C-alpha cells in the first residue's frame, strides 16, 4: 500500500484558491469585453506598471530589442527553434489528407486545414520564458497558420529583448507587450486596435490558465495549462541528488507547483528528503522552490512497480521523469501524463527549453483526456463527401429515409426521398419511409 512520507496541501484548500481566481478572472474579462483597449491599458498599468503609446511593437521596436540580445543568446535561440521546428515538421508529415471510395459511387474524405489566426501567450512574470515562444509561434508557423500574434508582459518596464527576438525569429506577425488576463482577454475578445484570434495557446500562471478556461468556446484553446507539475518515478538505480535536483528544478517555477517523488525504495525517499533540504540552502531560487515544496511537495513509497504505475496514472502529472531499471515498461503501460522523460540522461529542463518536443502540456489531471500542444492543435480536420452515381445516391437514400423516420425526422427523410425519386426512379409518397427496392 502506498505510504506518504510527505503530503501536500489539502484538496479543499486548493479548491478555495481556485474559487478566488475564478471570480477575479471573470470580472476582469467582463471589463475587457465591455471597455476594450481602455480596460486593457488600465489593467496593464495596474498589474505591470506599463502603459506605452502602443502595446503593438513596431519594426523599429523589434529591431531595437533584438540589438540588445547577445550574439550567443541569439544563436542558442536559433538552435532551440531549429529543434522544435524539425520535430513539428515530422509531426505535420504524419497528418495526411484522406479520400476513399467507401462503397461504389460514394467518396468520403477529410482535409487538414490550419486555423486562420492564433494568439500565442508567453509568460514573463517571475521568469521570462523565452522558450514558450518557440513552442507556440514556431509550431503555429509550421502548421501554416496565416496570422500569428504573440504577447508577453513587460520586463523591467520594457519588452523583454530575448522574448521579442524569439517571437520574431519564430515567425510572429504581430508582437504585443502586455501580459496576464488582459493579454489573453484582448487577443481572444478583440478590441478596437486588436483583431480577435480563433485560437489561444501557451502556458501561464493560475490567472492566465483560468482566463483561457473561461474564454474557451468563444475561441479555441490548446489545453488547460496551469502551474507546472513534475513527478519523479525512481528506484535504487538512481541516487537522491538526481531525484532532488529534478524535483526542485521544476518546483522553482512557482509557489503552487506540485513536485512528487514516487519510489519503491524507502531509503531513496528518505535520502531525497535530506538532499532537498541541502539543496534548498544553496539554490538561488529557493524562496520559490521552498514554498512549492512545503505546500505541494509529496514523497510516496510504493510496494512494487505495479503500484507505482497505478499511482502515476492516478496523479496524471504534467511532467513524468522515469529513472528505473524498467523505463520502457513505464512507456508501454502509462496512459495518463503530459510528457515522459525516460532515463537519467534526459530531464524535464531539456523538454522545457531545447530538445524539440513541446513544453506546453496538460496539468491538473488533464493528461487523462488530452495530450500537449503540438502542430496538430493548430490544424482542424474537416470531412467532406461526394456521391458520384445515381445508383449510389438512391441506395444511400433508401437507408437514410428509413433511419430518419425511425427517429421522427420527416424533413430529414424527405432530403433522402427526393433523391430516391430523382435518381432511383421510385415513387415514394411524401412523408413516408422509402422501402427496399425489389432488386436490393
Buried (B, 14 or more C-beta within 10 A) or exposed (E): EEEEBBEBBEEEEBEEEBEEBBEBBBEBBEBBBEBBBEBBBBBBEEBBEBBBEEBBBEEEBBEBBBEBBEEEBBEBBEEBBBBBBEBBEEBBEEEEEEEEEEEEBBBBBBEBEBBEBBBBBBBBBEEBBBBBBBBBBBBBBBBBBEBBBBBBBBBEEBBBBBBBBBBBBBBBBBBBBBBBBBBBBBBBBBBEEBEBBBBBBBBBBBBBBBBBBBBBEEBBBBBBBBBBBBBBBBBEBBBBEBBBBBBBBBBBBBBBBBBBBBBBBEEBBBBBBEBBEEBBEEBEBBEBBBBBBBBBBBBBBBEEBEBBBEBBBEBBBBBBBBBBEEBEEBEEEBEBBBBBBBBBEBBBBBBBBBBBBBBBBBBBBBBEEBBBBBBBBBBBEEEEEEBEEBEBBBBBBBEBBBBBBEEEEBEBBBEBBBBBBEBBEBEBEEEBBBEEEEEE
